[in-house]
Amino acid sequence: MFPIGYLRRFVPVGLFLAASSAGLGQSLLVGYADAYAGNLNPSGVETVFQLWQAADIDGVVTTAVFGWSNSPCPAAVKIKFFRPVPVVGVNPSGALFLTERGPFDVTQPLMSSGVGPPVTQTVIFNPPVPLRVGDIIAITNLTSCGGPTFARYIPSPNPLPPPFSVAVPGDVVSSLLLPNAPYDRPVFVTAFGTGPTLELLGRFRVGLVAVDPRTGRQTAGSPILLTLTGSTGYFSLPDFTGDPTFPEIMVKMVDATRTPSLGGTFWFFHAPLTDVQYTITVTDLTNGRVKTYAKASGSPGQLCGGVDTSAFVP
């Protein structure tokens, strides 16, 4: 479905680690990437929908990788996200426009190996894009400087329906019915990020639920990992703030297991940057131990967090 080994060859190591160090079990993937399988060669501006690999979990995507046929191409590419909407008698279906990022420049040099696309470009979403299970990705060429490429598809021993992509004329920024004339190959575009929980130190899964003391409204936190070592991150509350990148509650896990003078345990810290109430659930994936931490006060300006240096042992 999504060959991680391929991304290791084409995504800069730091970016790959930032996406995957949150734990593969909670990595969000949407789109498809594999070896080069030709160019789409659009005759004009087109938006190409990748209908093979939808978002596999709820979460936030922060980075995208796409194949392109030429370089350099300034302000040439947009990445878009849609939500499939079932329409009776229509196949594939309708697509509800969610958001887009770009224009992006294509800056990587042309390659001649033939294994990967002529250009493999990595871009960062600012702000990140919140997605739900089943959401799909699309790519638009804004200029005549190159265009999207196809990725190779190799059927598994138990073949699934063939991957396909659909091209729609123009820079699509609205909902639409998808045409029933797909390509039989997937367009090379994929985005990845984190799911609804952080995985710290490769061992602890951390989730958060918050309540607005003014309205009683409840929402789940959206996690952002901050360190390549997987020790620190924060939760945003886009349902409250409208901004999936705005930090609201910080969390940190310290490995003190090799330092007897510090107790030889794992330390967990949480600190609010907001006066909302919240409950954090930390699960030790090695033994199933679960611990919860709460900031229940609804007092304006109350920003007290906490630390636990003894709950989690090696």
C-alpha positions as CSV (number, residue, x, y, z in Angstrom):
1,M,0.0,0.0,0.0
2,F,2.6,2.6,1.1
3,P,6.2,1.5,0.8
4,I,8.1,3.1,3.7
5,G,11.4,1.8,2.3
6,Y,10.8,3.9,-0.8
7,L,10.3,7.1,1.2
8,R,13.5,6.4,3.0
9,R,15.3,6.6,-0.4
10,F,13.7,9.9,-1.4
11,V,12.7,11.9,1.7
12,P,15.4,13.8,3.6
13,V,16.3,11.7,6.7
14,G,15.3,14.4,9.2
15,L,11.9,14.9,7.7
16,F,11.3,11.1,7.6
17,L,12.2,10.8,11.3
18,A,10.0,13.7,12.2
19,A,7.1,11.9,10.7
20,S,7.8,8.4,11.8
21,S,9.4,8.8,15.2
22,A,5.9,9.3,16.7
23,G,5.5,5.6,16.1
24,L,4.5,3.8,13.0
25,G,1.3,2.6,14.7
26,Q,0.1,6.2,14.8
27,S,1.5,7.6,11.6
28,L,-1.1,9.1,9.3
29,L,-0.6,8.3,5.6
30,V,-2.6,9.5,2.6
31,G,-1.6,9.0,-1.0
32,Y,0.8,6.7,-2.8
33,A,4.6,6.6,-3.5
34,D,6.6,4.0,-5.4
35,A,9.0,3.8,-8.3
36,Y,8.6,6.0,-11.3
37,A,6.0,4.9,-13.9
38,G,5.7,7.8,-16.4
39,N,4.4,11.4,-16.6
40,L,0.9,12.7,-16.8
41,N,1.9,15.5,-19.2
42,P,-1.1,17.8,-18.6
43,S,-2.1,20.0,-21.5
44,G,-3.3,22.7,-19.2
45,V,-3.9,23.3,-15.5
46,E,-5.3,20.1,-14.0
47,T,-6.1,18.8,-10.5
48,V,-5.3,15.0,-10.3
49,F,-7.0,13.1,-7.5
50,Q,-5.2,10.1,-6.0
51,L,-8.0,7.6,-5.2
52,W,-6.0,4.6,-4.2
53,Q,-4.8,5.3,-0.7
54,A,-7.1,7.4,1.5
55,A,-6.1,8.7,5.0
56,D,-5.8,5.6,7.2
57,I,-6.5,7.3,10.5
58,D,-7.7,10.6,11.9
59,G,-4.8,13.0,12.5
60,V,-2.8,15.9,11.1
61,V,-0.5,15.8,8.1
62,T,2.6,18.0,8.1
63,T,4.7,16.9,5.1
64,A,4.1,15.9,1.5
65,V,6.2,14.2,-1.2
66,F,5.4,14.3,-4.9
67,G,6.9,13.4,-8.2
68,W,7.4,16.0,-10.9
69,S,8.6,15.9,-14.5
70,N,10.7,19.1,-14.6
71,S,12.8,21.4,-12.4
72,P,13.2,24.2,-11.4
73,C,9.5,25.2,-11.5
74,P,8.6,28.2,-9.3
75,A,5.1,28.4,-7.8
76,A,4.1,25.4,-9.8
77,V,2.3,23.0,-7.5
78,K,-0.6,22.9,-5.0
79,I,-1.5,20.0,-2.8
80,K,-5.2,19.6,-2.0
81,F,-7.4,17.5,0.3
82,F,-11.0,16.3,-0.2
83,R,-13.6,14.2,1.6
84,P,-15.4,11.6,-0.5
85,V,-19.2,12.1,-0.4
86,P,-21.3,9.1,-1.6
87,V,-23.7,10.0,-4.4
88,V,-26.3,7.5,-5.5
89,G,-25.6,6.2,-9.0
90,V,-22.2,7.9,-9.3
91,N,-18.9,6.2,-9.3
92,P,-16.3,7.0,-8.0
93,S,-18.3,9.6,-6.1
94,G,-18.5,13.2,-5.1
95,A,-15.6,15.0,-3.4
96,L,-16.0,17.8,-0.7
97,F,-13.2,20.3,-0.9
98,L,-11.4,20.6,2.5
99,T,-8.3,22.8,2.0
100,E,-5.1,23.3,0.0
101,R,-1.5,24.2,0.6
102,G,0.8,26.0,-1.9
103,P,1.8,27.2,-4.4
104,F,5.0,25.3,-3.9
105,D,8.3,25.6,-5.8
106,V,9.9,22.5,-7.4
107,T,13.5,23.0,-6.6
108,Q,15.2,19.6,-6.5
109,P,17.5,18.7,-9.4
110,L,16.4,16.5,-12.2
111,M,17.4,12.8,-11.7
112,S,18.3,10.4,-14.5
113,S,18.3,7.1,-12.6
114,G,14.9,6.0,-13.8
115,V,14.1,4.5,-10.4
116,G,12.4,7.5,-9.0
117,P,10.5,10.3,-10.8
118,P,12.6,12.9,-12.7
119,V,12.1,15.1,-9.6
120,T,11.0,14.1,-6.1
121,Q,10.1,17.1,-4.1
122,T,9.4,17.4,-0.3
123,V,7.3,20.2,1.1
124,I,6.1,21.2,4.5
125,F,2.6,22.3,5.4
126,N,2.3,25.5,7.4
127,P,-0.2,25.1,9.0
128,P,-0.5,21.3,9.1
129,V,-3.8,19.9,7.7
130,P,-6.2,18.0,9.9
131,L,-7.8,14.9,8.2
132,R,-10.2,12.2,8.9
133,V,-10.1,8.5,7.9
134,G,-11.0,8.3,4.3
135,D,-10.0,11.7,3.2
136,I,-8.1,11.9,-0.2
137,I,-5.2,13.9,-1.6
138,A,-4.9,15.7,-5.0
139,I,-2.2,17.6,-6.8
140,T,-2.5,20.6,-9.2
141,N,0.0,21.9,-11.8
142,L,-0.4,25.7,-11.9
143,T,2.1,26.3,-14.8
144,S,3.3,24.6,-17.9
145,C,6.6,23.8,-16.2
146,G,6.4,20.0,-15.8
147,G,3.6,18.1,-14.2
148,P,2.7,15.2,-11.9
149,T,4.1,11.7,-12.4
150,F,2.8,8.3,-12.0
151,A,3.9,5.7,-9.4
152,R,4.4,2.0,-10.2
153,Y,1.8,-0.4,-8.8
154,I,2.8,-4.0,-7.9
155,P,-0.2,-6.2,-7.0
156,S,0.1,-8.1,-3.7
157,P,-0.4,-11.9,-3.5
158,N,-4.1,-11.0,-2.7
159,P,-4.7,-8.3,-5.3
160,L,-6.9,-5.4,-4.4
161,P,-8.7,-3.3,-7.0
162,P,-6.2,-1.5,-9.2
163,P,-5.1,1.9,-8.0
164,F,-6.3,4.8,-10.1
165,S,-6.2,8.6,-10.4
166,V,-8.7,11.1,-11.9
167,A,-7.8,14.3,-13.6
168,V,-10.1,17.3,-13.5
169,P,-9.4,20.5,-15.5
170,G,-8.5,23.6,-13.6
171,D,-7.3,24.6,-10.1
172,V,-10.1,23.0,-8.2
173,V,-11.1,24.8,-5.0
174,S,-14.7,23.6,-4.6
175,S,-16.7,20.4,-4.2
176,L,-17.5,18.4,-7.3
177,L,-18.5,15.1,-8.8
178,L,-15.5,13.1,-9.9
179,P,-15.5,11.9,-13.5
180,N,-15.8,8.2,-14.2
181,A,-12.6,8.0,-16.3
182,P,-9.7,7.1,-14.1
183,Y,-6.1,6.5,-14.9
184,D,-5.2,2.9,-14.1
185,R,-2.1,4.1,-12.2
186,P,-1.7,6.1,-9.0
187,V,-0.4,9.6,-9.2
188,F,2.8,10.0,-7.2
189,V,1.8,12.2,-4.3
190,T,1.6,11.4,-0.6
191,A,1.3,13.2,2.7
192,F,2.1,12.0,6.2
193,G,1.9,13.1,9.8
194,T,0.7,11.9,13.2
195,G,-2.6,10.4,14.5
196,P,-4.7,11.5,17.4
197,T,-2.0,10.4,20.0
198,L,1.7,11.1,20.5
199,E,4.1,8.2,20.9
200,L,6.9,9.3,23.1
201,L,10.3,7.5,23.4
202,G,8.8,4.8,21.1
203,R,7.1,3.3,24.2
204,F,4.4,5.7,25.6
205,R,1.1,6.6,23.8
206,V,-0.3,9.9,25.0
207,G,-3.7,11.2,24.2
208,L,-5.6,14.3,25.4
209,V,-9.2,15.4,25.8
210,A,-10.0,19.0,26.7
211,V,-13.1,20.9,27.9
212,D,-13.7,24.6,27.4
213,P,-14.8,25.8,30.9
214,R,-16.8,28.7,29.3
215,T,-19.0,26.5,27.1
216,G,-18.6,22.9,28.3
217,R,-17.6,21.9,24.8
218,Q,-15.3,18.9,24.6
219,T,-12.6,18.1,21.9
220,A,-9.6,15.8,21.4
221,G,-6.2,17.4,21.2
222,S,-4.2,17.3,17.9
223,P,-0.6,16.1,18.6
224,I,2.5,17.7,17.2
225,L,5.9,16.0,17.8
226,L,8.7,18.5,18.5
227,T,11.9,16.4,18.8
228,L,13.5,13.7,16.6
229,T,14.2,11.7,19.8
230,G,10.4,11.5,20.3
231,S,10.6,12.9,23.9
232,T,8.5,16.1,23.6
233,G,5.4,17.4,21.9
234,Y,2.3,19.4,22.3
235,F,-1.4,19.3,21.7
236,S,-3.3,22.0,19.8
237,L,-7.0,22.4,20.1
238,P,-8.1,23.4,16.6
239,D,-11.8,22.9,17.4
240,F,-11.4,25.7,19.9
241,T,-8.9,28.0,18.3
242,G,-9.2,27.2,14.6
243,D,-5.4,26.7,14.4
244,P,-4.0,23.1,14.3
245,T,-0.5,24.4,15.0
246,F,-1.2,26.6,18.0
247,P,0.3,25.0,21.1
248,E,-2.0,24.6,24.1
249,I,-0.7,21.8,26.3
250,M,3.0,20.7,26.3
251,V,4.0,17.1,27.2
252,K,7.5,15.6,27.8
253,M,8.8,12.2,28.7
254,V,12.3,11.8,30.2
255,D,14.2,8.5,30.2
256,A,15.9,8.3,33.6
257,T,16.1,4.5,33.7
258,R,19.8,4.4,33.4
259,T,20.4,7.0,36.2
260,P,19.8,5.4,39.6
261,S,20.3,8.7,41.4
262,L,17.3,10.0,39.5
263,G,15.1,7.1,40.4
264,G,15.7,4.8,37.5
265,T,12.2,5.5,36.0
266,F,10.5,7.4,33.2
267,W,9.4,10.9,34.1
268,F,6.3,12.5,32.6
269,F,5.6,16.2,32.5
270,H,2.6,18.2,31.3
271,A,2.1,21.9,31.3
272,P,-0.9,24.0,30.0
273,L,-0.6,27.2,28.0
274,T,-4.3,27.7,28.3
275,D,-7.0,27.6,31.1
276,V,-9.1,24.8,29.5
277,Q,-9.7,21.7,31.5
278,Y,-8.0,18.6,30.2
279,T,-7.4,14.9,30.9
280,I,-4.2,13.2,29.6
281,T,-4.0,9.4,29.2
282,V,-0.6,7.8,29.0
283,T,-0.3,4.2,28.1
284,D,2.9,2.2,28.4
285,L,2.9,0.0,25.3
286,T,5.3,-2.6,26.7
287,N,3.0,-3.7,29.6
288,G,-0.3,-2.0,29.1
289,R,-0.1,0.2,32.2
290,V,-2.3,3.3,32.0
291,K,-2.1,6.5,33.9
292,T,-4.2,9.6,33.7
293,Y,-3.4,13.2,34.5
294,A,-6.0,16.0,34.8
295,K,-6.1,19.7,35.0
296,A,-9.7,20.1,36.2
297,S,-9.7,23.7,37.4
298,G,-11.9,26.0,35.4
299,S,-10.6,29.1,37.1
300,P,-9.5,31.9,34.7
301,G,-5.7,32.1,34.5
302,Q,-5.2,28.7,36.1
303,L,-2.2,27.2,34.3
304,C,-0.9,24.5,36.7
305,G,0.6,21.4,35.2
306,G,2.3,18.4,36.8
307,V,5.1,15.9,36.9
308,D,5.2,12.2,37.7
309,T,8.6,10.6,38.3
310,S,7.6,7.2,39.6
311,A,4.5,5.9,37.7
312,F,6.4,4.2,34.9
313,V,9.3,1.8,35.6
314,P,11.5,0.0,33.1
